[in-house]
Amino acid sequence: MYQVLELGLILARCRAYYILTAVLPVCVLSGLNLMVFHVPPGSGEKMTLCVSVLLAYAVYLTSINSFLPSVSDHVSLFSVYLHCMFVLKALTVMATVIVLYLHSTLPKSTIRKQLTKHFSPMPKKYLPDASLADNLE
């Protein structure tokens, strides 16, 4: 009597789950990666924070591989983003090593003065007369 069987299937993704398990941790680790540059070099914790963030990101990459498709014709954009962020974190480690090297070997050299002059967030305004600086205080 009936020769056609019709079934309906509705599939939906839970966005909140993917945001909480995939996107949010990457954003937090990226923010921690930027905080490495706010730690003063003399404190001794700059390199520890930098390497800890890199290792946390490496562990997170191994756990996130279960979410990403293993075989596909196209690479997902999230996978490309994760690998680019890993490269940036490795570059951050190298930049931190350079900063700590310059801080420890060249404490009062002209190179440091030039770097501070060019890369300081708030460059100091030099007054031509020292007596004017005393009057301003």
N, CA, C and O atoms as CSV, one atom per row, in Angstrom:
chain,resi,resn,atom,element,x,y,z
A,1,MET,N,N,0.801,-1.165,0.000
A,1,MET,CA,C,0.000,0.000,0.000
A,1,MET,C,C,0.866,1.260,0.000
A,1,MET,O,O,0.737,2.080,-0.909
A,2,TYR,N,N,1.730,1.437,0.973
A,2,TYR,CA,C,2.641,2.576,0.984
A,2,TYR,C,C,4.003,2.117,0.495
A,2,TYR,O,O,4.571,1.170,1.039
A,3,GLN,N,N,4.530,2.775,-0.523
A,3,GLN,CA,C,5.825,2.383,-1.052
A,3,GLN,C,C,6.913,3.421,-0.792
A,3,GLN,O,O,8.077,3.179,-1.114
A,4,VAL,N,N,6.578,4.516,-0.244
A,4,VAL,CA,C,7.553,5.568,0.044
A,4,VAL,C,C,7.573,5.811,1.550
A,4,VAL,O,O,6.538,6.008,2.186
A,5,LEU,N,N,8.773,5.791,2.089
A,5,LEU,CA,C,8.958,6.078,3.496
A,5,LEU,C,C,9.775,7.360,3.612
A,5,LEU,O,O,10.903,7.428,3.123
A,6,GLU,N,N,9.230,8.330,4.231
A,6,GLU,CA,C,9.891,9.629,4.350
A,6,GLU,C,C,10.264,9.879,5.805
A,6,GLU,O,O,9.425,9.824,6.704
A,7,LEU,N,N,11.578,10.161,6.012
A,7,LEU,CA,C,12.060,10.459,7.347
A,7,LEU,C,C,12.656,11.852,7.344
A,7,LEU,O,O,13.280,12.271,6.368
A,8,GLY,N,N,12.466,12.547,8.409
A,8,GLY,CA,C,13.062,13.876,8.554
A,8,GLY,C,C,14.102,13.844,9.674
A,8,GLY,O,O,13.867,13.284,10.745
A,9,LEU,N,N,15.252,14.453,9.403
A,9,LEU,CA,C,16.325,14.475,10.387
A,9,LEU,C,C,16.850,15.899,10.482
A,9,LEU,O,O,17.257,16.494,9.484
A,10,ILE,N,N,16.834,16.420,11.661
A,10,ILE,CA,C,17.320,17.784,11.880
A,10,ILE,C,C,18.600,17.691,12.708
A,10,ILE,O,O,18.595,17.163,13.820
A,11,LEU,N,N,19.687,18.207,12.154
A,11,LEU,CA,C,20.970,18.237,12.855
A,11,LEU,C,C,21.315,19.674,13.192
A,11,LEU,O,O,21.149,20.577,12.373
A,12,ALA,N,N,21.787,19.869,14.387
A,12,ALA,CA,C,22.180,21.214,14.803
A,12,ALA,C,C,23.456,21.115,15.638
A,12,ALA,O,O,23.669,20.145,16.367
A,13,ARG,N,N,24.279,22.118,15.517
A,13,ARG,CA,C,25.497,22.178,16.311
A,13,ARG,C,C,25.255,23.028,17.549
A,13,ARG,O,O,24.503,24.002,17.526
A,14,CYS,N,N,25.893,22.642,18.594
A,14,CYS,CA,C,25.814,23.405,19.823
A,14,CYS,C,C,26.986,24.385,19.834
A,14,CYS,O,O,28.114,24.017,20.163
A,15,ARG,N,N,26.708,25.623,19.473
A,15,ARG,CA,C,27.770,26.630,19.367
A,15,ARG,C,C,28.447,26.909,20.694
A,15,ARG,O,O,29.663,27.094,20.750
A,16,ALA,N,N,27.675,26.940,21.745
A,16,ALA,CA,C,28.240,27.262,23.058
A,16,ALA,C,C,29.299,26.239,23.471
A,16,ALA,O,O,30.304,26.600,24.084
A,17,TYR,N,N,29.083,24.984,23.143
A,17,TYR,CA,C,30.053,23.945,23.474
A,17,TYR,C,C,31.370,24.193,22.757
A,17,TYR,O,O,32.429,24.110,23.380
A,18,TYR,N,N,31.335,24.494,21.471
A,18,TYR,CA,C,32.561,24.721,20.714
A,18,TYR,C,C,33.253,26.025,21.126
A,18,TYR,O,O,34.481,26.118,21.114
A,19,ILE,N,N,32.462,27.009,21.484
A,19,ILE,CA,C,33.065,28.266,21.932
A,19,ILE,C,C,33.786,28.060,23.265
A,19,ILE,O,O,34.898,28.553,23.451
A,20,LEU,N,N,33.161,27.338,24.187
A,20,LEU,CA,C,33.771,27.119,25.498
A,20,LEU,C,C,34.949,26.151,25.456
A,20,LEU,O,O,35.884,26.288,26.244
A,21,THR,N,N,34.918,25.184,24.558
A,21,THR,CA,C,35.987,24.181,24.550
A,21,THR,C,C,37.079,24.457,23.533
A,21,THR,O,O,38.183,23.929,23.671
A,22,ALA,N,N,36.815,25.255,22.530
A,22,ALA,CA,C,37.827,25.468,21.489
A,22,ALA,C,C,38.263,26.922,21.371
A,22,ALA,O,O,39.461,27.204,21.380
A,23,VAL,N,N,37.335,27.832,21.264
A,23,VAL,CA,C,37.677,29.229,20.968
A,23,VAL,C,C,38.142,29.979,22.216
A,23,VAL,O,O,39.150,30.684,22.163
A,24,LEU,N,N,37.446,29.846,23.311
A,24,LEU,CA,C,37.785,30.590,24.526
A,24,LEU,C,C,39.186,30.272,25.071
A,24,LEU,O,O,39.914,31.202,25.420
A,25,PRO,N,N,39.591,29.000,25.160
A,25,PRO,CA,C,40.961,28.742,25.632
A,25,PRO,C,C,42.036,29.325,24.725
A,25,PRO,O,O,43.080,29.760,25.211
A,26,VAL,N,N,41.800,29.343,23.423
A,26,VAL,CA,C,42.777,29.928,22.500
A,26,VAL,C,C,42.885,31.432,22.735
A,26,VAL,O,O,43.981,31.992,22.696
A,27,CYS,N,N,41.764,32.077,22.975
A,27,CYS,CA,C,41.790,33.523,23.244
A,27,CYS,C,C,42.502,33.829,24.561
A,27,CYS,O,O,43.252,34.801,24.645
A,28,VAL,N,N,42.277,33.016,25.579
A,28,VAL,CA,C,42.943,33.228,26.868
A,28,VAL,C,C,44.449,33.029,26.729
A,28,VAL,O,O,45.228,33.819,27.262
A,29,LEU,N,N,44.861,31.991,26.024
A,29,LEU,CA,C,46.291,31.753,25.823
A,29,LEU,C,C,46.925,32.854,24.977
A,29,LEU,O,O,48.087,33.199,25.189
A,30,SER,N,N,46.192,33.402,24.038
A,30,SER,CA,C,46.720,34.514,23.247
A,30,SER,C,C,46.904,35.754,24.109
A,30,SER,O,O,47.888,36.477,23.960
A,31,GLY,N,N,45.961,36.001,25.009
A,31,GLY,CA,C,46.106,37.134,25.927
A,31,GLY,C,C,47.280,36.951,26.874
A,31,GLY,O,O,48.000,37.905,27.168
A,32,LEU,N,N,47.476,35.718,27.354
A,32,LEU,CA,C,48.629,35.445,28.209
A,32,LEU,C,C,49.931,35.609,27.436
A,32,LEU,O,O,50.952,36.011,27.994
A,33,ASN,N,N,49.883,35.298,26.159
A,33,ASN,CA,C,51.076,35.471,25.329
A,33,ASN,C,C,51.465,36.946,25.250
A,33,ASN,O,O,52.653,37.268,25.239
A,34,LEU,N,N,50.499,37.832,25.196
A,34,LEU,CA,C,50.799,39.263,25.163
A,34,LEU,C,C,51.284,39.768,26.519
A,34,LEU,O,O,52.083,40.703,26.585
A,35,MET,N,N,50.808,39.158,27.592
A,35,MET,CA,C,51.211,39.595,28.932
A,35,MET,C,C,52.677,39.308,29.228
A,35,MET,O,O,53.241,39.875,30.164
A,36,VAL,N,N,53.298,38.439,28.447
A,36,VAL,CA,C,54.717,38.132,28.641
A,36,VAL,C,C,55.554,39.395,28.501
A,36,VAL,O,O,56.550,39.559,29.205
A,37,PHE,N,N,55.165,40.281,27.608
A,37,PHE,CA,C,55.947,41.480,27.357
A,37,PHE,C,C,55.741,42.557,28.429
A,37,PHE,O,O,56.466,43.551,28.451
A,38,HIS,N,N,54.764,42.367,29.309
A,38,HIS,CA,C,54.543,43.328,30.397
A,38,HIS,C,C,55.287,42.944,31.672
A,38,HIS,O,O,55.365,43.741,32.607
A,39,VAL,N,N,55.828,41.742,31.718
A,39,VAL,CA,C,56.593,41.312,32.885
A,39,VAL,C,C,57.988,41.914,32.777
A,39,VAL,O,O,58.632,41.784,31.736
A,40,PRO,N,N,58.467,42.571,33.835
A,40,PRO,CA,C,59.803,43.172,33.758
A,40,PRO,C,C,60.888,42.104,33.657
A,40,PRO,O,O,60.782,41.046,34.277
A,41,PRO,N,N,61.940,42.383,32.868
A,41,PRO,CA,C,62.986,41.371,32.677
A,41,PRO,C,C,63.748,41.035,33.952
A,41,PRO,O,O,64.273,39.929,34.081
A,42,GLY,N,N,63.817,41.954,34.880
A,42,GLY,CA,C,64.565,41.712,36.100
A,42,GLY,C,C,63.861,40.815,37.098
A,42,GLY,O,O,64.481,40.387,38.071
A,43,SER,N,N,62.593,40.516,36.893
A,43,SER,CA,C,61.848,39.736,37.879
A,43,SER,C,C,62.200,38.255,37.846
A,43,SER,O,O,62.023,37.570,38.853
A,44,GLY,N,N,62.681,37.750,36.744
A,44,GLY,CA,C,63.042,36.346,36.644
A,44,GLY,C,C,61.909,35.436,36.246
A,44,GLY,O,O,62.127,34.238,36.064
A,45,GLU,N,N,60.713,35.951,36.106
A,45,GLU,CA,C,59.558,35.142,35.747
A,45,GLU,C,C,59.132,35.308,34.298
A,45,GLU,O,O,58.171,34.674,33.864
A,46,LYS,N,N,59.812,36.128,33.558
A,46,LYS,CA,C,59.433,36.400,32.168
A,46,LYS,C,C,59.549,35.145,31.308
A,46,LYS,O,O,58.621,34.799,30.577
A,47,MET,N,N,60.684,34.471,31.397
A,47,MET,CA,C,60.898,33.276,30.579
A,47,MET,C,C,60.023,32.121,31.047
A,47,MET,O,O,59.568,31.315,30.236
A,48,THR,N,N,59.788,32.041,32.347
A,48,THR,CA,C,58.926,30.981,32.882
A,48,THR,C,C,57.512,31.110,32.342
A,48,THR,O,O,56.918,30.120,31.916
A,49,LEU,N,N,56.972,32.312,32.356
A,49,LEU,CA,C,55.627,32.537,31.830
A,49,LEU,C,C,55.574,32.249,30.341
A,49,LEU,O,O,54.609,31.656,29.857
A,50,CYS,N,N,56.592,32.659,29.617
A,50,CYS,CA,C,56.623,32.477,28.164
A,50,CYS,C,C,56.630,30.994,27.790
A,50,CYS,O,O,55.857,30.565,26.934
A,51,VAL,N,N,57.486,30.230,28.418
A,51,VAL,CA,C,57.575,28.802,28.110
A,51,VAL,C,C,56.337,28.064,28.616
A,51,VAL,O,O,55.889,27.110,27.979
A,52,SER,N,N,55.784,28.485,29.738
A,52,SER,CA,C,54.562,27.848,30.256
A,52,SER,C,C,53.391,28.040,29.298
A,52,SER,O,O,52.606,27.117,29.082
A,53,VAL,N,N,53.271,29.223,28.729
A,53,VAL,CA,C,52.197,29.474,27.763
A,53,VAL,C,C,52.412,28.632,26.508
A,53,VAL,O,O,51.458,28.082,25.959
A,54,LEU,N,N,53.655,28.531,26.054
A,54,LEU,CA,C,53.943,27.719,24.869
A,54,LEU,C,C,53.623,26.251,25.124
A,54,LEU,O,O,53.032,25.596,24.265
A,55,LEU,N,N,53.999,25.725,26.281
A,55,LEU,CA,C,53.707,24.330,26.596
A,55,LEU,C,C,52.209,24.092,26.783
A,55,LEU,O,O,51.691,23.058,26.363
A,56,ALA,N,N,51.519,25.030,27.404
A,56,ALA,CA,C,50.067,24.893,27.553
A,56,ALA,C,C,49.384,24.874,26.195
A,56,ALA,O,O,48.426,24.132,25.978
A,57,TYR,N,N,49.884,25.690,25.291
A,57,TYR,CA,C,49.302,25.714,23.948
A,57,TYR,C,C,49.590,24.416,23.203
A,57,TYR,O,O,48.731,23.921,22.473
A,58,ALA,N,N,50.792,23.859,23.379
A,58,ALA,CA,C,51.124,22.590,22.726
A,58,ALA,C,C,50.239,21.459,23.251
A,58,ALA,O,O,49.781,20.623,22.473
A,59,VAL,N,N,49.996,21.427,24.565
A,59,VAL,CA,C,49.107,20.418,25.136
A,59,VAL,C,C,47.684,20.619,24.627
A,59,VAL,O,O,46.981,19.653,24.329
A,60,TYR,N,N,47.269,21.871,24.531
A,60,TYR,CA,C,45.921,22.149,24.031
A,60,TYR,C,C,45.779,21.722,22.576
A,60,TYR,O,O,44.726,21.222,22.180
A,61,LEU,N,N,46.813,21.909,21.783
A,61,LEU,CA,C,46.756,21.477,20.379
A,61,LEU,C,C,46.570,19.968,20.270
A,61,LEU,O,O,45.839,19.499,19.399
A,62,THR,N,N,47.219,19.205,21.139
A,62,THR,CA,C,47.045,17.753,21.081
A,62,THR,C,C,45.638,17.334,21.489
A,62,THR,O,O,45.105,16.360,20.958
A,63,SER,N,N,45.033,18.059,22.427
A,63,SER,CA,C,43.676,17.691,22.840
A,63,SER,C,C,42.617,18.181,21.848
A,63,SER,O,O,41.551,17.574,21.743
A,64,ILE,N,N,42.887,19.251,21.134
A,64,ILE,CA,C,41.896,19.793,20.204
A,64,ILE,C,C,41.848,19.004,18.900
A,64,ILE,O,O,40.898,19.147,18.130
A,65,ASN,N,N,42.846,18.181,18.643
A,65,ASN,CA,C,42.860,17.406,17.404
A,65,ASN,C,C,41.688,16.440,17.311
A,65,ASN,O,O,41.335,16.022,16.208
A,66,SER,N,N,41.083,16.076,18.416
A,66,SER,CA,C,39.911,15.202,18.369
A,66,SER,C,C,38.688,15.925,17.806
A,66,SER,O,O,37.787,15.282,17.267
A,67,PHE,N,N,38.646,17.254,17.925
A,67,PHE,CA,C,37.526,18.023,17.390
A,67,PHE,C,C,37.651,18.264,15.890
A,67,PHE,O,O,36.647,18.354,15.183
A,68,LEU,N,N,38.873,18.366,15.415
A,68,LEU,CA,C,39.107,18.720,14.016
A,68,LEU,C,C,39.015,17.483,13.139
A,68,LEU,O,O,39.360,16.386,13.578
A,69,PRO,N,N,38.550,17.646,11.892
A,69,PRO,CA,C,38.470,16.483,10.997
A,69,PRO,C,C,39.868,15.972,10.641
A,69,PRO,O,O,40.775,16.753,10.355
A,70,SER,N,N,40.022,14.643,10.666
A,70,SER,CA,C,41.335,14.072,10.406
A,70,SER,C,C,41.643,13.996,8.919
A,70,SER,O,O,42.776,14.258,8.517
A,71,VAL,N,N,40.670,13.647,8.099
A,71,VAL,CA,C,40.878,13.539,6.651
A,71,VAL,C,C,39.833,14.413,5.966
A,71,VAL,O,O,38.632,14.269,6.190
A,72,SER,N,N,40.313,15.307,5.139
A,72,SER,CA,C,39.399,16.203,4.448
A,72,SER,C,C,40.086,16.736,3.200
A,72,SER,O,O,41.313,16.737,3.102
A,73,ASP,N,N,39.274,17.191,2.248
A,73,ASP,CA,C,39.838,17.803,1.047
A,73,ASP,C,C,40.372,19.197,1.344
A,73,ASP,O,O,41.325,19.655,0.713
A,74,HIS,N,N,39.758,19.859,2.301
A,74,HIS,CA,C,40.156,21.216,2.657
A,74,HIS,C,C,40.592,21.253,4.120
A,74,HIS,O,O,40.060,20.529,4.962
A,75,VAL,N,N,41.549,22.095,4.397
A,75,VAL,CA,C,41.995,22.282,5.773
A,75,VAL,C,C,41.073,23.303,6.431
A,75,VAL,O,O,40.759,24.336,5.840
A,76,SER,N,N,40.646,23.014,7.642
A,76,SER,CA,C,39.738,23.946,8.313
A,76,SER,C,C,40.479,25.218,8.697
A,76,SER,O,O,41.673,25.192,8.997
A,77,LEU,N,N,39.759,26.323,8.683
A,77,LEU,CA,C,40.353,27.611,9.030
A,77,LEU,C,C,40.798,27.652,10.487
A,77,LEU,O,O,41.785,28.308,10.820
A,78,PHE,N,N,40.085,26.966,11.337
A,78,PHE,CA,C,40.455,26.938,12.748
A,78,PHE,C,C,41.796,26.231,12.937
A,78,PHE,O,O,42.601,26.644,13.771
A,79,SER,N,N,42.036,25.185,12.180
A,79,SER,CA,C,43.316,24.487,12.248
A,79,SER,C,C,44.454,25.376,11.767
A,79,SER,O,O,45.531,25.383,12.363
A,80,VAL,N,N,44.226,26.117,10.706
A,80,VAL,CA,C,45.240,27.052,10.202
A,80,VAL,C,C,45.511,28.129,11.247
A,80,VAL,O,O,46.664,28.490,11.480
A,81,TYR,N,N,44.460,28.642,11.876
A,81,TYR,CA,C,44.608,29.663,12.911
A,81,TYR,C,C,45.407,29.121,14.095
A,81,TYR,O,O,46.289,29.806,14.612
A,82,LEU,N,N,45.107,27.903,14.523
A,82,LEU,CA,C,45.813,27.313,15.658
A,82,LEU,C,C,47.304,27.156,15.366
A,82,LEU,O,O,48.139,27.421,16.231
A,83,HIS,N,N,47.631,26.734,14.169
A,83,HIS,CA,C,49.041,26.554,13.840
A,83,HIS,C,C,49.763,27.897,13.671
A,83,HIS,O,O,50.940,28.018,14.012
A,84,CYS,N,N,49.071,28.881,13.154
A,84,CYS,CA,C,49.677,30.224,13.069
A,84,CYS,C,C,49.925,30.792,14.468
A,84,CYS,O,O,50.960,31.415,14.706
A,85,MET,N,N,49.000,30.585,15.378
A,85,MET,CA,C,49.185,31.058,16.745
A,85,MET,C,C,50.333,30.324,17.434
A,85,MET,O,O,51.052,30.919,18.237
A,86,PHE,N,N,50.512,29.045,17.131
A,86,PHE,CA,C,51.632,28.305,17.698
A,86,PHE,C,C,52.960,28.871,17.203
A,86,PHE,O,O,53.916,28.978,17.971
A,87,VAL,N,N,53.020,29.233,15.924
A,87,VAL,CA,C,54.235,29.846,15.388
A,87,VAL,C,C,54.480,31.201,16.048
A,87,VAL,O,O,55.621,31.529,16.375
A,88,LEU,N,N,53.426,31.990,16.246
A,88,LEU,CA,C,53.585,33.280,16.920
A,88,LEU,C,C,54.062,33.108,18.362
A,88,LEU,O,O,54.855,33.912,18.851
A,89,LYS,N,N,53.593,32.086,19.030
A,89,LYS,CA,C,54.042,31.838,20.395
A,89,LYS,C,C,55.505,31.417,20.421
A,89,LYS,O,O,56.239,31.790,21.337
A,90,ALA,N,N,55.936,30.647,19.433
A,90,ALA,CA,C,57.354,30.289,19.342
A,90,ALA,C,C,58.202,31.527,19.061
A,90,ALA,O,O,59.302,31.660,19.598
A,91,LEU,N,N,57.697,32.436,18.221
A,91,LEU,CA,C,58.409,33.695,17.972
A,91,LEU,C,C,58.463,34.559,19.227
A,91,LEU,O,O,59.438,35.278,19.448
A,92,THR,N,N,57.423,34.491,20.045
A,92,THR,CA,C,57.417,35.223,21.304
A,92,THR,C,C,58.505,34.699,22.237
A,92,THR,O,O,59.162,35.479,22.927
A,93,VAL,N,N,58.696,33.385,22.258
A,93,VAL,CA,C,59.767,32.810,23.076
A,93,VAL,C,C,61.117,33.323,22.593
A,93,VAL,O,O,61.965,33.693,23.406
A,94,MET,N,N,61.326,33.350,21.277
A,94,MET,CA,C,62.595,33.845,20.746
A,94,MET,C,C,62.785,35.330,21.054
A,94,MET,O,O,63.892,35.752,21.388
A,95,ALA,N,N,61.732,36.117,20.947
A,95,ALA,CA,C,61.836,37.542,21.261
A,95,ALA,C,C,62.136,37.746,22.748
A,95,ALA,O,O,62.885,38.654,23.106
A,96,THR,N,N,61.571,36.927,23.596
A,96,THR,CA,C,61.835,37.028,25.021
A,96,THR,C,C,63.285,36.682,25.334
A,96,THR,O,O,63.911,37.317,26.182
A,97,VAL,N,N,63.813,35.685,24.657
A,97,VAL,CA,C,65.221,35.332,24.845
A,97,VAL,C,C,66.116,36.494,24.441
A,97,VAL,O,O,67.091,36.794,25.130
A,98,ILE,N,N,65.795,37.150,23.334
A,98,ILE,CA,C,66.589,38.296,22.875
A,98,ILE,C,C,66.499,39.449,23.874
A,98,ILE,O,O,67.506,40.086,24.181
A,99,VAL,N,N,65.300,39.716,24.378
A,99,VAL,CA,C,65.119,40.798,25.354
A,99,VAL,C,C,65.906,40.511,26.625
A,99,VAL,O,O,66.564,41.402,27.161
A,100,LEU,N,N,65.844,39.281,27.109
A,100,LEU,CA,C,66.585,38.941,28.325
A,100,LEU,C,C,68.094,38.982,28.090
A,100,LEU,O,O,68.848,39.361,28.986
A,101,TYR,N,N,68.534,38.602,26.909
A,101,TYR,CA,C,69.962,38.674,26.591
A,101,TYR,C,C,70.436,40.128,26.578
A,101,TYR,O,O,71.472,40.458,27.155
A,102,LEU,N,N,69.668,40.986,25.919
A,102,LEU,CA,C,70.047,42.398,25.885
A,102,LEU,C,C,69.999,43.026,27.270
A,102,LEU,O,O,70.831,43.871,27.604
A,103,HIS,N,N,69.035,42.617,28.067
A,103,HIS,CA,C,68.916,43.180,29.407
A,103,HIS,C,C,70.070,42.753,30.302
A,103,HIS,O,O,70.536,43.538,31.129
A,104,SER,N,N,70.533,41.528,30.146
A,104,SER,CA,C,71.578,41.043,31.045
A,104,SER,C,C,72.983,41.432,30.596
A,104,SER,O,O,73.856,41.636,31.439
A,105,THR,N,N,73.221,41.540,29.297
A,105,THR,CA,C,74.580,41.813,28.843
A,105,THR,C,C,74.855,43.274,28.569
A,105,THR,O,O,76.004,43.707,28.651
A,106,LEU,N,N,73.839,44.037,28.249
A,106,LEU,CA,C,74.047,45.437,27.890
A,106,LEU,C,C,73.246,46.360,28.794
A,106,LEU,O,O,72.355,47.055,28.304
A,107,PRO,N,N,73.523,46.397,30.090
A,107,PRO,CA,C,72.653,47.184,30.975
A,107,PRO,C,C,72.744,48.693,30.774
A,107,PRO,O,O,71.741,49.386,30.940
A,108,LYS,N,N,73.918,49.225,30.419
A,108,LYS,CA,C,74.022,50.678,30.298
A,108,LYS,C,C,74.744,51.069,29.020
A,108,LYS,O,O,75.529,52.017,29.014
A,109,SER,N,N,74.490,50.363,27.963
A,109,SER,CA,C,75.194,50.657,26.724
A,109,SER,C,C,74.388,51.613,25.857
A,109,SER,O,O,73.229,51.913,26.142
A,110,THR,N,N,75.010,52.067,24.828
A,110,THR,CA,C,74.326,52.975,23.905
A,110,THR,C,C,73.253,52.256,23.100
A,110,THR,O,O,72.274,52.878,22.688
A,111,ILE,N,N,73.419,50.972,22.872
A,111,ILE,CA,C,72.406,50.223,22.127
A,111,ILE,C,C,71.095,50.216,22.899
A,111,ILE,O,O,70.026,50.406,22.319
A,112,ARG,N,N,71.177,49.995,24.218
A,112,ARG,CA,C,69.963,49.985,25.024
A,112,ARG,C,C,69.307,51.360,25.049
A,112,ARG,O,O,68.081,51.465,25.004
A,113,LYS,N,N,70.115,52.412,25.121
A,113,LYS,CA,C,69.552,53.757,25.111
A,113,LYS,C,C,68.836,54.035,23.797
A,113,LYS,O,O,67.764,54.641,23.777
A,114,GLN,N,N,69.442,53.585,22.698
A,114,GLN,CA,C,68.817,53.794,21.400
A,114,GLN,C,C,67.524,52.986,21.275
A,114,GLN,O,O,66.525,53.486,20.759
A,115,LEU,N,N,67.544,51.735,21.749
A,115,LEU,CA,C,66.327,50.920,21.704
A,115,LEU,C,C,65.224,51.531,22.564
A,115,LEU,O,O,64.063,51.562,22.157
A,116,THR,N,N,65.580,52.011,23.739
A,116,THR,CA,C,64.594,52.636,24.613
A,116,THR,C,C,64.043,53.903,23.982
A,116,THR,O,O,62.850,54.188,24.085
A,117,LYS,N,N,64.906,54.654,23.335
A,117,LYS,CA,C,64.470,55.903,22.703
A,117,LYS,C,C,63.492,55.647,21.562
A,117,LYS,O,O,62.522,56.386,21.394
A,118,HIS,N,N,63.744,54.609,20.783
A,118,HIS,CA,C,62.909,54.345,19.610
A,118,HIS,C,C,61.668,53.510,19.910
A,118,HIS,O,O,60.644,53.672,19.247
A,119,PHE,N,N,61.744,52.623,20.896
A,119,PHE,CA,C,60.633,51.705,21.134
A,119,PHE,C,C,59.901,51.942,22.438
A,119,PHE,O,O,59.047,51.136,22.809
A,120,SER,N,N,60.200,53.005,23.138
A,120,SER,CA,C,59.522,53.301,24.387
A,120,SER,C,C,58.078,53.700,24.106
A,120,SER,O,O,57.826,54.455,23.167
A,121,PRO,N,N,57.117,53.206,24.901
A,121,PRO,CA,C,55.721,53.563,24.648
A,121,PRO,C,C,55.444,55.050,24.851
A,121,PRO,O,O,54.609,55.619,24.149
A,122,MET,N,N,56.130,55.688,25.800
A,122,MET,CA,C,55.973,57.120,26.037
A,122,MET,C,C,57.361,57.759,26.005
A,122,MET,O,O,58.055,57.782,27.022
A,123,PRO,N,N,57.767,58.273,24.855
A,123,PRO,CA,C,59.106,58.864,24.802
A,123,PRO,C,C,59.209,60.084,25.699
A,123,PRO,O,O,58.273,60.876,25.807
A,124,LYS,N,N,60.353,60.220,26.336
A,124,LYS,CA,C,60.578,61.347,27.233
A,124,LYS,C,C,60.911,62.582,26.409
A,124,LYS,O,O,61.640,62.519,25.419
A,125,LYS,N,N,60.363,63.691,26.841
A,125,LYS,CA,C,60.668,64.960,26.180
A,125,LYS,C,C,61.863,65.577,26.902
A,125,LYS,O,O,61.849,65.776,28.117
A,126,TYR,N,N,62.867,65.865,26.135
A,126,TYR,CA,C,64.083,66.416,26.722
A,126,TYR,C,C,64.002,67.936,26.760
A,126,TYR,O,O,63.710,68.585,25.756
A,127,LEU,N,N,64.263,68.480,27.926
A,127,LEU,CA,C,64.262,69.928,28.085
A,127,LEU,C,C,65.683,70.444,27.861
A,127,LEU,O,O,66.635,69.828,28.340
A,128,PRO,N,N,65.849,71.558,27.145
A,128,PRO,CA,C,67.203,72.019,26.853
A,128,PRO,C,C,67.941,72.525,28.081
A,128,PRO,O,O,69.171,72.484,28.113
A,129,ASP,N,N,67.237,72.991,29.072
A,129,ASP,CA,C,67.907,73.566,30.241
A,129,ASP,C,C,67.489,72.779,31.489
A,129,ASP,O,O,66.301,72.558,31.719
A,130,ALA,N,N,68.464,72.363,32.281
A,130,ALA,CA,C,68.183,71.582,33.480
A,130,ALA,C,C,67.444,72.407,34.531
A,130,ALA,O,O,66.690,71.851,35.329
A,131,SER,N,N,67.650,73.731,34.542
A,131,SER,CA,C,66.972,74.577,35.528
A,131,SER,C,C,65.478,74.626,35.264
A,131,SER,O,O,64.694,74.800,36.196
A,132,LEU,N,N,65.065,74.473,33.997
A,132,LEU,CA,C,63.630,74.433,33.703
A,132,LEU,C,C,63.001,73.161,34.268
A,132,LEU,O,O,61.864,73.177,34.740
A,133,ALA,N,N,63.747,72.067,34.214
A,133,ALA,CA,C,63.226,70.811,34.762
A,133,ALA,C,C,63.055,70.918,36.267
A,133,ALA,O,O,62.107,70.354,36.813
A,134,ASP,N,N,63.937,71.620,36.949
A,134,ASP,CA,C,63.802,71.781,38.390
A,134,ASP,C,C,62.600,72.649,38.745
A,134,ASP,O,O,61.940,72.421,39.759
A,135,ASN,N,N,62.312,73.660,37.893
A,135,ASN,CA,C,61.179,74.539,38.151
A,135,ASN,C,C,59.853,73.854,37.937
A,135,ASN,O,O,58.851,74.220,38.552
A,136,LEU,N,N,59.838,72.831,37.042
A,136,LEU,CA,C,58.592,72.129,36.757
A,136,LEU,C,C,58.181,71.211,37.888
A,136,LEU,O,O,56.995,70.906,38.019
A,137,GLU,N,N,59.103,70.766,38.702
A,137,GLU,CA,C,58.782,69.822,39.773
A,137,GLU,C,C,58.279,70.464,40.987
A,137,GLU,O,O,57.972,69.781,41.964
